[in-house]
Amino acid sequence: MTIDGCGLAPQISTGFGVAGGVIVTVAHPLAGDGPITVGGRVSTVTALDPRSDLATLALDSTSQELPPRREPVEGEAVTVMRWRDGLTVSEGAHVKAATTIRFHDAVEGTTVVRAGVILDIEVMGGDSGSPVVGADGRVVAIVFASSKQAERESYAVSATELEALSTGSGQVAGRGVC
């Protein structure tokens, strides 16, 4: 997806579709008030939780149906599904740790605590929002950052954090400032 929000160049992010035209992605590239396009189609932010860095977008409806999900398990084999040159690319990884992560929230400018996982995979710009899927096909996490200290290490928000979007407890009216 492309977000014309802040800066000279558009932000690029990954998201994944759910029934009813809902896209799950991360919140941090959505700051600003420019249009958000997914596959050339304009979408609307339907929920955004800066604490968990998660958001949902609607293409054709305002449905809030979320994907089958569960808690990640330390040591489990997972698949990270990324978007590369117009194709979905799947790469295997492992959950190094299921833990609580303290992270700077780019949308709100504060330090937040969120349930997360550390993965043994290298990610790059545009991978934020990629789903991390367990062998059972359920989403266990959503990629949000790469490690600046360790090679082949990245961070993902636990899929359990999606509950705030479905219950409305984490929703905010705005998309944040640049």
C-alpha positions as CSV (number, residue, x, y, z in Angstrom):
1,M,0.0,0.0,0.0
2,T,1.1,3.6,-0.6
3,I,0.5,6.4,1.9
4,D,0.9,10.0,0.9
5,G,1.1,11.4,4.4
6,C,4.3,12.9,5.5
7,G,7.6,13.7,3.9
8,L,8.7,14.1,0.3
9,A,8.1,10.5,-0.8
10,P,5.1,8.3,-0.1
11,Q,5.3,5.7,2.6
12,I,5.2,2.1,1.5
13,S,3.8,-0.5,3.8
14,T,2.4,-4.1,3.7
15,G,-1.0,-5.2,4.9
16,F,-3.1,-8.3,4.6
17,G,-6.7,-8.7,3.5
18,V,-9.5,-10.1,5.7
19,A,-13.1,-10.8,4.7
20,G,-15.3,-7.9,3.9
21,G,-12.6,-5.7,2.3
22,V,-10.7,-5.1,5.5
23,I,-6.9,-4.7,5.5
24,V,-4.8,-5.2,8.6
25,T,-1.6,-3.2,8.7
26,V,0.6,-1.1,11.1
27,A,-0.3,2.4,12.2
28,H,3.1,4.2,12.0
29,P,3.2,4.9,8.2
30,L,-0.4,6.2,8.3
31,A,0.5,9.6,10.0
32,G,-0.8,12.7,8.2
33,D,-3.9,13.2,6.2
34,G,-3.0,12.2,2.6
35,P,-4.7,9.4,0.7
36,I,-4.0,5.8,1.3
37,T,-4.1,3.5,-1.7
38,V,-4.1,-0.3,-1.8
39,G,-3.6,-1.8,-5.2
40,G,-4.5,1.6,-6.8
41,R,-7.8,1.8,-4.8
42,V,-8.3,4.5,-2.2
43,S,-9.0,3.1,1.3
44,T,-10.2,4.5,4.6
45,V,-8.8,4.0,8.1
46,T,-11.5,2.4,10.2
47,A,-9.5,1.8,13.4
48,L,-6.1,2.8,14.6
49,D,-4.3,2.0,17.8
50,P,-1.1,3.9,18.3
51,R,-0.2,1.8,21.4
52,S,-0.1,-1.5,19.5
53,D,0.9,0.2,16.2
54,L,-2.0,-1.6,14.4
55,A,-4.7,-0.3,12.1
56,T,-7.5,-1.6,9.9
57,L,-8.4,-0.1,6.6
58,A,-11.6,-0.5,4.5
59,L,-11.7,-0.9,0.8
60,D,-15.4,-1.5,0.2
61,S,-17.0,-1.7,3.6
62,T,-16.6,-0.8,7.2
63,S,-16.6,-4.4,8.4
64,Q,-14.3,-5.0,11.4
65,E,-13.9,-8.7,10.8
66,L,-10.4,-9.7,11.9
67,P,-8.3,-12.8,10.9
68,P,-8.1,-16.0,12.8
69,R,-5.3,-15.4,15.3
70,R,-3.6,-16.8,18.4
71,E,-0.7,-16.1,20.7
72,P,2.8,-16.8,19.4
73,V,4.8,-19.6,20.9
74,E,8.5,-19.2,21.7
75,G,10.6,-21.4,19.3
76,E,7.8,-22.1,16.8
77,A,8.4,-22.1,13.1
78,V,6.4,-19.4,11.3
79,T,6.1,-17.9,7.9
80,V,6.5,-14.2,7.2
81,M,4.5,-13.1,4.1
82,R,6.0,-10.1,2.4
83,W,5.2,-8.1,-0.7
84,R,8.1,-7.9,-3.2
85,D,7.8,-6.5,-6.8
86,G,4.1,-7.2,-7.0
87,L,4.3,-10.7,-5.6
88,T,3.7,-12.3,-2.2
89,V,7.0,-13.8,-1.0
90,S,6.9,-16.2,1.9
91,E,10.0,-16.8,4.1
92,G,10.4,-19.1,7.0
93,A,11.5,-17.8,10.4
94,H,11.3,-18.8,14.1
95,V,9.9,-17.0,17.1
96,K,13.0,-16.3,19.2
97,A,11.0,-14.8,22.0
98,A,7.4,-14.0,22.9
99,T,7.8,-11.0,25.2
100,T,6.8,-7.5,26.2
101,I,8.4,-4.9,23.9
102,R,9.1,-1.3,24.8
103,F,9.2,0.8,21.7
104,H,9.0,4.4,20.6
105,D,5.7,5.1,18.9
106,A,6.2,7.2,15.8
107,V,2.6,8.3,15.6
108,E,2.3,9.6,19.1
109,G,5.9,10.3,19.9
110,T,5.9,8.4,23.2
111,T,7.3,5.1,24.5
112,V,4.8,2.3,24.6
113,V,4.7,-1.2,25.8
114,R,3.1,-3.9,23.7
115,A,2.9,-7.7,23.5
116,G,5.4,-8.7,20.8
117,V,7.7,-11.2,19.4
118,I,11.3,-11.3,18.3
119,L,11.9,-13.1,15.0
120,D,15.0,-14.5,13.4
121,I,14.5,-12.8,10.1
122,E,15.8,-9.7,8.4
123,V,13.1,-7.2,7.3
124,M,13.4,-4.0,5.4
125,G,11.4,-0.8,4.7
126,G,7.9,-1.7,3.4
127,D,7.7,-5.0,5.3
128,S,5.9,-3.3,8.2
129,G,2.4,-4.8,8.3
130,S,3.5,-8.2,7.0
131,P,1.6,-11.1,8.6
132,V,3.5,-13.7,10.6
133,V,1.6,-17.0,10.2
134,G,1.9,-20.2,12.3
135,A,1.8,-23.7,10.8
136,D,-1.9,-23.8,11.6
137,G,-2.6,-20.9,9.2
138,R,-3.5,-18.4,12.0
139,V,-1.8,-15.0,12.3
140,V,0.5,-14.9,15.3
141,A,2.1,-11.5,14.8
142,I,2.4,-8.5,12.5
143,V,5.9,-7.2,11.5
144,F,6.7,-3.6,12.6
145,A,10.5,-3.1,12.7
146,S,14.0,-4.5,12.2
147,S,16.6,-4.6,14.9
148,K,19.3,-2.0,14.9
149,Q,21.5,-4.0,17.2
150,A,21.4,-7.6,15.7
151,E,21.5,-9.0,12.2
152,R,18.6,-11.1,11.1
153,E,16.4,-10.0,13.9
154,S,13.1,-8.2,13.7
155,Y,10.1,-7.3,15.9
156,A,6.5,-8.0,15.4
157,V,3.3,-7.0,17.3
158,S,1.6,-10.1,18.8
159,A,-1.7,-10.8,17.1
160,T,-3.4,-10.7,20.5
161,E,-3.0,-6.9,20.3
162,L,-5.7,-6.9,17.5
163,E,-8.3,-7.2,20.2
164,A,-8.1,-3.5,20.8
165,L,-9.2,-2.8,17.2
166,S,-12.1,-5.2,17.4
167,T,-13.4,-4.0,20.7
168,G,-12.9,-0.3,20.0
169,S,-10.8,0.2,23.1
170,G,-7.8,1.2,21.1
171,Q,-9.5,3.3,18.4
172,V,-8.5,7.0,17.9
173,A,-10.1,9.6,15.7
174,G,-7.0,10.8,14.0
175,R,-4.0,9.3,12.1
176,G,-1.4,11.2,14.0
177,V,0.8,14.1,13.1
178,C,3.8,14.2,10.9
